Structures are given as structure tokens and as C-alpha cells.
Amino acid sequence: MAMDAATIERLIKESISDAQVTIEDLRGDGDHYAAHVISAAFVGKSRVQQHQMVYAALRGRMGNELHALALQTGVP
């Protein structure tokens, strides 16, 4: 079952409350997305730690409902 962009955005914002999230469906199939996430919560964290925070926000859906996510993170 595919996941929609609104669900991805909601899950991220529920876990990272100040996140500015932009989601793009790369293929139009609901399985391959690009996400750009900006948050002050990322300050002082490595890129790997930032990505881990976003993946944790997706609550195990990565690799299941969500097949691929090209992720870019940053601080405001």
C-alpha cells in the first residue's frame, strides 16, 4: 500500500513540531518521494542524526508503505 505526501508531512511534523517540510512525489506512484525538512531541532546534530530523526518520525513505515525517500535536512 502506497503512502501519500500529506501523511509523510503529518508524521514528520508530529515528531518534529517546528519542521518546515516539502514533499515531492518523484514518480507519481506514491512510493518514491523526496523530502526537504528544516528544523531548529537539527542544530548541533550530524546529517546522519538529522536523517535518523526523520526516519524515526515515520514510525517504521520506511521500507514498507514508503518504498523510497530522498531526504535533505537542514537548520533554519
Protein Blocks (a to p, Z undefined) as FASTA:
>chain_A
ZZdfklmmmmmmmmmmmbccddddfkonopaccdddddfklgopafklmmmmmmmmnnom
goplpmbacdddddZZ
